[in-house]
Amino acid sequence: MTNQKMCQRYLQTLYLREGIQALSESDLCELDDLARLVEEPDQNMEQLEQLLAASEKLSVLTNHTQNVYYDTFR
C-alpha cells in the first residue's frame, strides 16, 4: 500500500475527533496545509515529516478502529 492510500484511508489527527467547529482560523489553515501535502504524500514526504515534527497535535494520529475501542471501553 502506498503512503497516499494509507493517509487517505486510515489516519486522522486525534484533536479533530470531536469535530472542527471549535478550531481557530490558524488551526484551519494548518489543516489546509496538511491536506495539500497529503494529496501527494509520496512526493511530499519530507515536508510532511517536517510539519508533523513541528506540530505535536498533528503528529498524534488515530483511526476508526481506535475510535471504536475508545468509545466502547471508556
DSSP file (Angstrom, degrees, kcal/mol; ACC not computed):
  #  RESIDUE AA STRUCTURE BP1 BP2  ACC     N-H-->O    O-->H-N    N-H-->O    O-->H-N    TCO  KAPPA ALPHA  PHI   PSI    X-CA   Y-CA   Z-CA
    1    1 A M              0   0    0      0, 0.0     2,-0.0     0, 0.0     0, 0.0   0.000 360.0 360.0 360.0 133.7    0.0    0.0    0.0
    2    2 A T     >  -     0   0    0      1,-0.1     4,-2.1     4,-0.0     5,-0.2  -0.317 360.0-110.7 -75.2 162.4    1.4    3.4   -0.9
    3    3 A N  H  > S+     0   0    0      1,-0.2     4,-2.6     2,-0.2     5,-0.2   0.873 117.8  58.7 -57.7 -37.0    1.7    6.2    1.6
    4    4 A Q  H  > S+     0   0    0      1,-0.2     4,-2.3     2,-0.2     5,-0.2   0.937 106.6  44.7 -61.7 -48.2   -1.1    8.0   -0.2
    5    5 A K  H  > S+     0   0    0      1,-0.2     4,-2.1     2,-0.2     5,-0.3   0.897 113.0  52.3 -64.4 -39.4   -3.6    5.2    0.3
    6    6 A M  H  X>S+     0   0    0     -4,-2.1     4,-2.0     1,-0.2     5,-0.9   0.934 112.4  44.5 -61.8 -46.8   -2.6    4.8    3.9
    7    7 A C  H  <5S+     0   0    0     -4,-2.6     4,-0.4     1,-0.2    -2,-0.2   0.906 117.0  44.6 -66.1 -42.3   -3.0    8.5    4.7
    8    8 A Q  H  <5S+     0   0    0     -4,-2.3    -1,-0.2    -5,-0.2    -2,-0.2   0.836 120.8  37.3 -72.7 -32.4   -6.3    8.9    2.9
    9    9 A R  H  <5S+     0   0    0     -4,-2.1    -2,-0.2    -5,-0.2    -3,-0.2   0.836 127.6  15.2 -92.9 -34.7   -7.9    5.7    4.2
   10   10 A Y  T  <5S+     0   0    0     -4,-2.0    54,-0.4    -5,-0.3     2,-0.3   0.787  96.0  82.1-116.6 -33.0   -6.9    5.3    7.8
   11   11 A L      < +     0   0    0     -5,-0.9     2,-0.3    -4,-0.4    52,-0.2  -0.580  36.2 164.1 -98.9 144.1   -5.3    8.2    9.6
   12   12 A Q  E     -A   62   0A   0     50,-1.9    50,-3.1    -2,-0.3     2,-0.2  -0.987  43.1-106.1-146.4 141.4   -6.9   11.2   11.3
   13   13 A T  E >   -A   61   0A   0     -2,-0.3     3,-1.6    48,-0.2     4,-0.3  -0.522  29.2-131.8 -70.3 137.5   -5.4   13.6   13.7
   14   14 A L  G >  S+     0   0    0     46,-2.9     3,-1.7     1,-0.3     4,-0.3   0.847 101.7  62.1 -61.4 -37.6   -6.7   12.9   17.2
   15   15 A Y  G 3  S+     0   0    0     42,-0.6     3,-0.3    45,-0.4    -1,-0.3   0.640  99.3  57.8 -69.4  -9.7   -7.5   16.5   18.0
   16   16 A L  G X  S+     0   0    0     -3,-1.6     3,-2.3     1,-0.2    -1,-0.3   0.539  77.6  94.4 -89.7  -8.5  -10.1   16.5   15.1
   17   17 A R  T <  S+     0   0    0     -3,-1.7    -1,-0.2    -4,-0.3    -2,-0.1   0.827  84.2  49.4 -56.1 -35.5  -12.0   13.6   16.5
   18   18 A E  T 3  S-     0   0    0     -4,-0.3    -1,-0.3    -3,-0.3     3,-0.1   0.470 124.2 -91.5 -84.9  -1.5  -14.5   15.9   18.3
   19   19 A G    <   -     0   0    0     -3,-2.3    -1,-0.3     1,-0.1     3,-0.2  -0.319  24.3 -99.5 111.8 165.2  -15.1   18.0   15.2
   20   20 A I  S >  S+     0   0    0      1,-0.2     3,-1.5    -2,-0.1    -1,-0.1   0.405  88.8 100.2-103.1   1.6  -13.7   21.1   13.6
   21   21 A Q  T 3  S+     0   0    0      1,-0.3    -1,-0.2    -3,-0.1    -2,-0.1   0.833  86.1  43.9 -59.7 -34.4  -16.4   23.6   14.7
   22   22 A A  T 3  S+     0   0    0     -3,-0.2    -1,-0.3     2,-0.0     2,-0.1   0.398  86.8 116.8 -94.7   4.0  -14.3   25.0   17.6
   23   23 A L    <   -     0   0    0     -3,-1.5     2,-0.0     1,-0.1    -3,-0.0  -0.419  63.7-120.7 -75.0 147.4  -11.0   25.3   15.7
   24   24 A S     >  -     0   0    0     -2,-0.1     4,-2.2     1,-0.1     5,-0.2  -0.280  27.9-103.2 -77.8 169.4   -9.4   28.7   15.2
   25   25 A E  H  > S+     0   0    0      1,-0.2     4,-2.2     2,-0.2     5,-0.2   0.882 123.6  51.9 -60.5 -39.5   -8.6   30.2   11.8
   26   26 A S  H  > S+     0   0    0      2,-0.2     4,-2.2     1,-0.2    -1,-0.2   0.873 107.9  51.8 -68.4 -35.8   -4.9   29.4   12.2
   27   27 A D  H  > S+     0   0    0      2,-0.2     4,-2.1     1,-0.2    -2,-0.2   0.917 110.1  49.2 -63.2 -42.4   -5.8   25.7   13.0
   28   28 A L  H  X S+     0   0    0     -4,-2.2     4,-2.1     2,-0.2    -2,-0.2   0.889 110.2  50.3 -65.3 -38.8   -7.9   25.5    9.9
   29   29 A C  H  X S+     0   0    0     -4,-2.2     4,-2.2     2,-0.2    -1,-0.2   0.898 109.1  52.1 -64.6 -40.2   -5.1   27.0    7.8
   30   30 A E  H  X S+     0   0    0     -4,-2.2     4,-2.1     1,-0.2    -2,-0.2   0.892 109.4  49.5 -63.0 -39.4   -2.7   24.5    9.3
   31   31 A L  H  X S+     0   0    0     -4,-2.1     4,-2.8     2,-0.2    -1,-0.2   0.873 107.3  54.7 -67.3 -36.7   -5.1   21.7    8.3
   32   32 A D  H  X S+     0   0    0     -4,-2.1     4,-2.3     2,-0.2    -2,-0.2   0.918 108.4  49.2 -60.6 -43.2   -5.3   23.1    4.8
   33   33 A D  H  X S+     0   0    0     -4,-2.2     4,-1.8     1,-0.2    -2,-0.2   0.925 112.2  48.1 -61.5 -44.4   -1.5   22.9    4.5
   34   34 A L  H  X S+     0   0    0     -4,-2.1     4,-2.4     1,-0.2    -2,-0.2   0.913 110.1  52.3 -62.2 -43.0   -1.6   19.3    5.8
   35   35 A A  H  X S+     0   0    0     -4,-2.8     4,-1.3     1,-0.2    -1,-0.2   0.897 107.2  51.9 -61.9 -41.1   -4.3   18.4    3.4
   36   36 A R  H  X S+     0   0    0     -4,-2.3     4,-0.5     1,-0.2    -1,-0.2   0.898 112.8  45.7 -62.8 -39.0   -2.4   19.8    0.4
   37   37 A L  H >< S+     0   0    0     -4,-1.8     3,-0.9     1,-0.2     7,-0.3   0.880 109.3  54.3 -71.0 -37.4    0.7   17.7    1.4
   38   38 A V  H 3< S+     0   0    0     -4,-2.4    -1,-0.2     1,-0.2    -2,-0.2   0.718  91.4  74.3 -72.1 -20.4   -1.3   14.5    2.0
   39   39 A E  H 3< S+     0   0    0     -4,-1.3    -1,-0.2     1,-0.3    -2,-0.2   0.865 117.1  18.3 -58.7 -34.5   -2.8   14.7   -1.5
   40   40 A E  S XX S+     0   0    0     -3,-0.9     4,-1.6    -4,-0.5     3,-0.7  -0.544  77.1 162.4-133.0  66.7    0.6   13.6   -2.8
   41   41 A P  H 3> S+     0   0    0      0, 0.0     4,-0.6     0, 0.0     7,-0.2   0.819  71.9  59.3 -63.8 -31.9    2.4   12.1    0.2
   42   42 A D  H 34 S+     0   0    0      1,-0.2     3,-0.3     2,-0.2     4,-0.1   0.884 113.7  38.0 -64.2 -36.2    5.0   10.2   -1.8
   43   43 A Q  H <4 S+     0   0    0     -3,-0.7    -1,-0.2     1,-0.2     3,-0.2   0.734 124.0  41.7 -82.6 -23.5    6.2   13.4   -3.4
   44   44 A N  H  X S+     0   0    0     -4,-1.6     4,-2.8    -7,-0.3     5,-0.2   0.159  73.8 118.3-111.1  17.9    5.8   15.4   -0.1
   45   45 A M  H  X S+     0   0    0     -4,-0.6     4,-2.6    -3,-0.3     5,-0.2   0.873  76.6  50.7 -57.4 -41.2    7.1   13.0    2.5
   46   46 A E  H  > S+     0   0    0     -3,-0.2     4,-2.0     1,-0.2    -1,-0.2   0.926 113.2  45.2 -63.6 -44.2    9.9   15.3    3.6
   47   47 A Q  H  > S+     0   0    0      2,-0.2     4,-2.5     1,-0.2    -2,-0.2   0.888 112.5  52.1 -66.5 -38.8    7.6   18.2    4.0
   48   48 A L  H  X S+     0   0    0     -4,-2.8     4,-2.8     2,-0.2     5,-0.2   0.925 108.7  50.3 -61.9 -44.8    5.1   16.1    5.9
   49   49 A E  H  X S+     0   0    0     -4,-2.6     4,-2.0    -5,-0.2    -1,-0.2   0.897 111.5  48.6 -61.4 -40.5    7.7   14.8    8.2
   50   50 A Q  H  X S+     0   0    0     -4,-2.0     4,-1.8     2,-0.2    -1,-0.2   0.923 112.8  47.4 -65.4 -44.3    8.9   18.3    9.0
   51   51 A L  H  X S+     0   0    0     -4,-2.5     4,-1.5     1,-0.2    -2,-0.2   0.919 113.6  47.2 -63.9 -44.2    5.3   19.5    9.6
   52   52 A L  H  < S+     0   0    0     -4,-2.8     7,-0.3     1,-0.2    -1,-0.2   0.850 111.8  50.7 -68.0 -33.7    4.5   16.6   11.9
   53   53 A A  H  < S+     0   0    0     -4,-2.0    -1,-0.2    -5,-0.2    -2,-0.2   0.840 112.7  47.0 -70.1 -32.6    7.7   17.0   13.8
   54   54 A A  H  < S+     0   0    0     -4,-1.8     2,-0.5     1,-0.2    -2,-0.2   0.728 113.7  48.5 -81.9 -22.6    7.0   20.7   14.3
   55   55 A S    >X  -     0   0    0     -4,-1.5     4,-1.1     1,-0.2     3,-0.8  -0.896  60.3-171.6-126.5 102.8    3.3   20.3   15.4
   56   56 A E  H 3> S+     0   0    0     -2,-0.5     4,-1.0     1,-0.2     3,-0.5   0.868  86.4  59.9 -60.8 -37.4    2.7   17.7   18.1
   57   57 A K  H 34 S+     0   0    0      1,-0.3   -42,-0.6     2,-0.2    -1,-0.2   0.818 107.3  46.8 -64.6 -27.9   -1.1   17.9   17.7
   58   58 A L  H <4 S+     0   0    0     -3,-0.8    -1,-0.3    -7,-0.2    -2,-0.2   0.724 107.6  56.9 -81.7 -21.5   -0.8   16.9   14.0
   59   59 A S  H  < S+     0   0    0     -4,-1.1     2,-1.0    -3,-0.5    -2,-0.2   0.621  83.7  87.5 -88.3 -11.4    1.5   14.0   14.8
   60   60 A V     <  -     0   0    0     -4,-1.0   -46,-2.9    -3,-0.2   -45,-0.4  -0.785  68.0-175.6 -88.7 106.0   -0.9   12.2   17.2
   61   61 A L  E     -A   13   0A   0     -2,-1.0     2,-0.3   -48,-0.2   -48,-0.2  -0.695  15.1-179.8-108.0 154.3   -2.9   10.1   14.8
   62   62 A T  E     -A   12   0A   0    -50,-3.1   -50,-1.9    -2,-0.3     2,-0.3  -0.851   9.6-152.3-137.4 173.9   -5.9    7.9   15.3
   63   63 A N     >  -     0   0    0     -2,-0.3     4,-2.0   -52,-0.2     5,-0.2  -0.885  37.9 -90.9-142.9 176.4   -8.0    5.7   13.1
   64   64 A H  H  > S+     0   0    0    -54,-0.4     4,-2.3    -2,-0.3     5,-0.2   0.891 121.7  52.7 -59.4 -43.7  -11.6    4.3   13.1
   65   65 A T  H  > S+     0   0    0      1,-0.2     4,-2.3     2,-0.2    -1,-0.2   0.919 109.3  48.9 -61.4 -44.7  -10.7    1.1   14.9
   66   66 A Q  H  > S+     0   0    0      1,-0.2     4,-2.5     2,-0.2    -1,-0.2   0.892 110.5  52.0 -61.6 -38.7   -9.0    3.0   17.8
   67   67 A N  H  X S+     0   0    0     -4,-2.0     4,-2.7     2,-0.2    -2,-0.2   0.898 108.1  51.0 -65.1 -40.4  -12.1    5.3   18.0
   68   68 A V  H  X S+     0   0    0     -4,-2.3     4,-2.3     2,-0.2    -2,-0.2   0.935 112.3  46.4 -62.9 -46.5  -14.5    2.4   18.2
   69   69 A Y  H  X S+     0   0    0     -4,-2.3     4,-2.6     2,-0.2    -2,-0.2   0.919 112.8  50.4 -61.2 -43.3  -12.4    0.8   21.1
   70   70 A Y  H  X S+     0   0    0     -4,-2.5     4,-1.0     1,-0.2    -2,-0.2   0.938 113.4  44.7 -60.4 -47.7  -12.2    4.2   22.8
   71   71 A D  H  < S+     0   0    0     -4,-2.7    -1,-0.2     1,-0.2    -2,-0.2   0.852 117.1  46.1 -66.1 -34.8  -15.9    4.8   22.6
   72   72 A T  H  < S+     0   0    0     -4,-2.3    -2,-0.2    -5,-0.2    -1,-0.2   0.891 121.1  32.4 -75.2 -41.7  -16.8    1.2   23.7
   73   73 A F  H  <        0   0    0     -4,-2.6    -1,-0.2    -5,-0.2    -2,-0.2   0.297 360.0 360.0-107.7   9.5  -14.5    0.8   26.6
   74   74 A R     <        0   0    0     -4,-1.0    -1,-0.2    -5,-0.1    -2,-0.1   0.510 360.0 360.0 -83.7 360.0  -14.2    4.3   28.2
